[in-house]
């Protein structure tokens, strides 16, 4: 009889689905184990856990996710855990993978909201919203001089670095606005990727030389850390802009700040940073050509439902004795 460890909220909201799937289990009926409200799980109960769902509802002030993870760490028979979001670069994920626990995730559930944040940040920078917001706060009526009007957005080149779920949405939205979209990733693009041009990572510097907008959507790995370094930034045309909704470590933040201050980069929308929360003394807070969001580009009411739907697909596969389809690979 497999034992699944979940939050109280998931157990209550999906009692019918859990019972239905449990009856289809190849190893006998599914038993659902719930973390006691405001309490911990004893070692005997933890020893029975075969699988666990780390759901999004745990990441809030009313529930301590560390208590849930602590019980999982004391679960010697844990074989599979599913994470209700995409990011898997947290240390706890690697700890379980080192124990040969199969880890799967809900990659893609926040891709459309994040892509919309990207497009919103791009349009805000292009149309000069930061300047308008500043004038509004100071109660100043001051129109932009005509010589300072931005060039048409249509026809500009947007490079998506990392053509996964988020990057795919960004590409489709950007093309709808008339931008020329280049996708950079290891595997060649297909018609389904909806881009104008594909380039492999080894051609990145050549591509950056043609870039008006660089959108970073790559996962953080040993190969991608500091990928956008001083040389990469220098390769971009003067006035180009950067949008990062991936991980702060992918960009050399010091080099980016210098390029923003000097004017080589025309602006940036940044949702992620090398250090989070962003230190109060970071110059990024005060640069007029930078939009800062506190790793907050993803919220949307539909995210939880999408993540949980993926989990139940994976649970059905796992209960049938097969490997889940969204397994996280070693990095």
N, C-alpha and C positions, 0 to 999 in steps of 0.2 A: 504494500500500500504506500504510494508516494506521498510525501508530506510537503506542502507548499506554504511558505512563510510570506505573509502579506500584511499590509496596514489594516487597521480597523475600518477605515473608510472604503478601501477596495473590497474587503470581505462583505461589508454590508450592502454596498451598491451593486455588487455583481454576484450575489449569492446564487441566483438562478443559473447564470452562465458557468459558475464554478461547479455546480452540481451536475449540469448537463455534460460538460467536458470531462468531469471526473468519472462519469459512467462509461466513457469511451476509452479510459486508460487501459493500456496493454498490461500494466502491472497491478491492476486492482483499483478499487475506488480511491479517489483523491481525497486526502485529508487536508483541511485548511487550518493552518496555525496562525494565530493573530498575536501581535505584540500587545501585551496588556497596556491599557491606557494609563499613562503616568508611571509605568513600572518597567521591569526588565524581565527577560526570559531566563529561567534557571538552566543550568548545564544539561540536565536530563532532557528537557524539552528541546534545547538547541541541538542535541545529538540526534534528534529524529528528523531534522530538516534535510530534505533532498534538493529543494529548489526554492528560489526566493524572487520576489518582484520588488525592486526598489522604485517605487512609484513617485510621481512628481508631487503628490500631496504631502510627502514627508519633508520636502524642502520648504518649510515655513516655520515661523516662530513658535507655533503651538505644538510642534512635534519635533523632537530631537532625533534627527536621522542617525546621529552617532550611536544612540541606543540600539537602533535596528541593526546597524552595521556591526556593532559589538556582538550581538547575538549570532550573526552570520559568521563572524570570525571564530566563534566558539562552536561552530557546527562542523564537526569533522567529516560528516557524510554529504556535505553540500556538493552537488554535481553541476548545477546550472543556476545562473542568476540572470535576470533580465533587468536592464536599466531603462527607465521611462523617458530618457532623453538621448541626445546624440553624442555629446562629449564624453570621451572615455580616457582622457589624459589625467584624471584624478589619481592620486597614489593608491586609493583603496581598490581601484579597478585592477591595477597591476598586481597588487597583493593577492587577489583572488586568482588571477591568471597564473601567478607563480605556483599556486596550489593545484593547478590543472583543473580549476573550475571553468566550465564553459560559460562565457559571458556574451550576451547578445544585447542589442540596444534598439532604441526607437528612432533611428536616424531618419530625418526627413519630416518629422511632425511639425517642426517650427520653421521649415524652410520658406514657406510663403510669407509668414509675418516678417521674418528677417529680411527677405528679399524686398518686401515693401519698405522696410526701414532704410535699406540701401538706396532705393529709388527716391525715397523722401529726402534722405541726406544729400543725394546728388542734386536734386532739384533745388533744395534750400541753398546749397553752395552756388549753384549756377545762377539762380535768380537773386542772390544777395540777401536772403532772409536774415542772416545774422546782423547785417547792417540795419535792416528795418527794425528788428527787435531792439537793437541798441537805441535807435532814434526814438522808438516808442517809449522805452523806459525813461528817456530824458525829455520827452514831450517836445521833440524837435521835428519840424516839418521841413525836410530837405530832400529834394528829388536828386536822383543820380544825374551827373552831367552826361550828355549824350556821347561824348567821346569815350566814356567809361562803360558803355553798354557792352554786355558780353556777346561773343559770337554765337551764332545759332547753334543750338544743341544738336539738331539734326545733322548727321554726317560726321559728328565727332566719333572718335574711336574709344571704345570701352573694352578693357581687357579683364576677363574673369580668370583669376588665378585659382584653379581648383574647380572643376566643372562637375561637382556632385549635385546633390538635391538643391542646396541653396543656390549654387552657381547657375544651375539650370533655370531656376525661376528668375534670377537676375537677368540672365541672357534674354529670356522671352520678353520680360517687361522692357528691357532696354531697347530691344529691336522694335518693339511697338512704338517707342518714342522716336524712332528713326536713327538710332546710333548704329555704327558699324561695330559688331561684337566679335572679338577674338577670344577663344577659349584655350587655356593652357592646361594641359594634363598629360599624363604618360600615354594613355590609350587614345588612339585616333577617334575623332568625333564621327558621329553618324547623323543622318537627317533628323533623328529624334532629338538631338541636342540643340537644335534651333539656333545655330550660330552662323556667322558669315565666314569664319576662318578658324582653323585649328592649328595649334603650335605645340610641339613637345617642350618639356622643361629646359632642355639644353639650348633652345632658341629664345629663352626668356629675355636676355639682354637686347636682342634684335627687336623683339616685340615691344619692349618697354620704350624703345626709341620712337615708337609710333603712337604712344599712349596718351590720351587726354584724361582718361579716368581708369585708375587701377583699383579693382575690387578684389580683396583677398578673402577667400572662403575655404582655404586649405585647412586640413587638420594639423595639429601640432605634433610633429614627429622629429626624430633626430635629423632627418633630411631636410625638413622645412624650417627649422629654427634659424633665425637671422637670414633667411633666404633673401629678403629685401633689405640688403645692407647698403652702405654708403655708395658703393659702385653701382648697384641697381638703381638707386635713387638718382644718382648723377646721370644715368643713361636716359632718364625720362626727360621729355621736353620741358623747358621752362614754363611754368604755369600749370603743369599737370597736377591732378589731384588724386589723393589716396583715400580709399574707403576700406576699413578693416573691421569685419564682423566675425573673424575666425579666432585667432589667439594673438595676444600681444607679442609673444616671443618670436613670431614669424618676421617681424619688422625690427630693424635696429632703431629703437626709439630715439636714441640720442642723435643719430644721423638724420632722422626724419624731422626732429625739432629744429636742428640747425638749418635744414633745407626750407622749412616753413618760415623761420625767422628771416633768413636771408632773401626769401622770395623765389627761390628756385621752384619750390612747390607752391601752387596757387591756393591750396587749402586741403583740408582733410575732414572726413567724418569718421570718428573712432569710437567703437563700442567696446573695445578690448585693449588692454595695456600690459606692459611687462610686469608691473606691480599693481595688484588690485586689492583693495580700493586704490584708485589713483591718488598718490601722495598729494597733500594739500599744497606743497611747494612746487608741484610740477608746473612748468611753463605752459603746458597744454591747456590748463584751465583758462588762461587769460589771452591766448592768441586770438585775434579777431577773425582769422580765417579758419578756425577749427571748431567743429561741433563735437562735443563730448556727450556720450550717453553711458551710464554706469552698468555696462554689460547687461543691457536691458532692451536689446533690439527684438527680442523674441516673444514677449507676452501676447497672448491672444486667447480668448475664451475657448476656442476649439482645440487647443493643444493637448489638454489632458485626455479628451475623448479619443483623439487620434493615437496618442501614445498607448492608451489602454487597449484600443482595438488591435494594434500591432502585437501587444503582449498576448492577447488571447489567441491570435493566430499562431504565435510561437509556442504557447502552452499546448495547443492542440497537437502541434508537430511533436513536441517533446513527449507528451503522454502516449503518443503512438509508437515511441521507441526510436524516433529518428532525431537527427541533429537539427537544432533550430536553424532557420535560414539566414538570420541576421547576426551571425557570430562575429565578434570583434577579433581582428587578427592581431598577433603580437607586433609590437612596434620597436 
